[in-house]
Structures are given as C-alpha cells and as structure tokens.
Amino acid sequence: MGTNAAIPPAYAAPQPVQPKSRKKFWIILILSILLAIFLLIVGCVGAIFLGVSKALKSSQVYKMSIDRAQASPCAVSKLGTPITGGTPQGSINESNGSGTTDMTVSVSGPQANGKLHTLASRDNNVWTLTTVTLNVNGTDYDLPADPAPCAQ
C-alpha cells in the first residue's frame, strides 16, 4: 500500500492578542472618542458664538452705535479715522415692538483701540440710543447725539 498522499502543511494557530496590545487599543479608542466629543463641543460653542455675534453685528443698534462714534468729534480725536467696529458682545431683548439693548463693541482707529458701550431702548419699533460711552485706555467719554468735544 504505500500511497504517500501529500500531507497538507501545518497551519499555525492564530496567536491570541497580547494583553498589552489590547490595552493599547482601548486607550487609543477612548482617547479618540474623547477627542471627537471635545471637537464637537468646541464646534457647537463656536457656532453659537458666531451666530450671536453675527446677529448683534447685523442689528440696527450696532449700526447706530458705530455711526454715532464715526460722527463724534470726541471719538475721532481719540481713535482717529476711519473708525471701524469689531466684535459685539451683549444682549438684545425684543418683544412686540419694544425692547432693550446692552451692547459693548470693540472699536478701532489708526490712533487707538477702545470699547463702545451702548444702552438702547425700543418703543413702537423705533430704537433710541440711551447712552453711548467710549472707553479708551480706561477713560470713559460720553458720546451724545449732538456731536460735541470729549466730556468724561
């Protein structure tokens, strides 16, 4: 009888995953998940900030405040021209044609940078700037509706 049938080569049994490799895998997986969650939170916060900032910057009160600063001899003497508005912070509350605004806007000119703080009220859908104050280097200057020199 002597059939020498070919014996299939021996296959090596798969090696079990080493505990160190498993630990490394789980650490990388957990860190990746935490990074993804962190990036998601940062993205959401950034989107909210940009949305609020855009809404404030497109508001009528923002435009009126910047116009007031640009027309003010006081603001022009402190900041120079042109005066440009930056990112606003604050709040606008409106309901049924009335409302209030408390907003601070960074402003800049060729001579200096400052902050423009505006309080405004809305009645019958008409905004009125109650107080506009320019702060440059820690000093506040009132910017009245009638252009006037600087008054602290």
TIMI-544382 format. One record per residue (C-alpha): x negated, y negated, z negated; residue in one letter. Coordinates in pm, whole numbers, padded with zeros to 5 digits, always signed. Example, Ala and Ser with C-alpha at 12.3 -4.5 7.8 and 13.67 -1.06 7.14 Angstrom:
REM TIMI-544382
-01230+00450-00780A
-01367+00106-00714S
REM end
This chain:
REM TIMI-544382
+00000+00000+00000M
-00234-00266-00011G
-00043-00565+00104T
-00215-00865-00011N
+00058-01116+00003A
-00063-01465-00045A
-00001-01583-00393I
+00116-01942-00397P
-00129-02174-00561P
-00059-02252-00919A
+00107-02583-00971Y
+00002-02784-01265A
+00287-02851-01500A
+00367-03222-01531P
+00183-03374-01818Q
+00403-03525-02087P
+00389-03904-02114V
+00143-04002-02378Q
+00281-04192-02678P
+00051-04490-02605K
+00193-04520-02253S
+00550-04512-02386R
+00472-04776-02645K
+00311-04999-02380K
+00611-04953-02151F
+00859-05055-02423W
+00651-05357-02524I
+00635-05477-02163I
+01007-05414-02116L
+01106-05601-02434I
+00875-05893-02354L
+01017-05912-02002S
+01373-05919-02134I
+01284-06188-02390L
+01114-06397-02120L
+01420-06365-01894A
+01651-06474-02179I
+01423-06768-02262F
+01413-06883-01897L
+01792-06852-01874L
+01840-07068-02185I
+01589-07328-02064V
+01760-07336-01725G
+02104-07385-01879C
+01985-07661-02113V
+01806-07830-01824G
+02115-07812-01604A
+02331-07961-01879I
+02079-08241-01940F
+02056-08322-01570L
+02434-08315-01533G
+02492-08551-01826V
+02208-08777-01714S
+02347-08791-01361K
+02697-08870-01490A
+02564-09152-01710L
+02343-09289-01433K
+02633-09300-01187S
+02860-09475-01438S
+02978-09830-01392Q
+02837-09927-01733V
+02486-09810-01633Y
+02500-10019-01316K
+02636-10322-01503M
+02359-10293-01765S
+02082-10277-01505I
+02240-10570-01317D
+02251-10769-01642R
+01881-10704-01703A
+01785-10792-01347Q
+01977-11123-01370A
+01840-11213-01714S
+01554-11466-01726P
+01458-11312-02059C
+01428-10958-01920A
+01243-11084-01613V
+00995-11276-01833S
+00927-10966-02046K
+00930-10692-01779L
+00859-10872-01451G
+01038-10794-01127T
+01162-10567-00992P
+01330-10416-01298I
+01426-10053-01248T
+01640-09830-01466G
+01532-09488-01576G
+01699-09200-01752T
+02001-09295-01965P
+02093-09139-02298Q
+02413-09183-02492G
+02781-09128-02451S
+03083-09248-02260I
+03425-09183-02410N
+03725-09249-02185E
+04093-09179-02220S
+04395-09326-02039N
+04219-09634-01905G
+04039-09722-02229S
+03712-09614-02379G
+03375-09698-02529T
+03013-09652-02432T
+02695-09645-02637D
+02404-09603-02397M
+02028-09653-02403T
+01839-09673-02073V
+01466-09682-02020S
+01377-09981-01802V
+01050-10080-01644S
+00890-10361-01455G
+00537-10442-01343P
+00452-10613-01675Q
+00605-10377-01934A
+00845-10097-02015N
+01138-10118-02251G
+01472-09981-02361K
+01806-10134-02274L
+02075-10061-02534H
+02432-10124-02422T
+02761-10116-02608L
+03068-10149-02388A
+03442-10112-02412S
+03706-10032-02155R
+04059-10168-02155D
+04308-10126-01869N
+04036-09954-01662N
+03802-10257-01687V
+03463-10221-01854W
+03328-10510-02062T
+02970-10515-02184L
+02997-10599-02553T
+02626-10607-02638T
+02318-10562-02421V
+01986-10562-02605T
+01640-10525-02452L
+01370-10375-02672N
+01012-10436-02561V
+00722-10336-02788N
+00951-10309-03092G
+01116-10651-03049T
+01485-10684-02961D
+01614-10951-02723Y
+01984-11016-02665D
+02084-11037-02301L
+02406-11243-02292P
+02641-11252-01994A
+02530-11607-01917D
+02165-11592-01811P
+01956-11750-02084A
+01598-11753-02207P
+01494-11495-02467C
+01665-11503-02805A
+01593-11250-03075Q
REM end
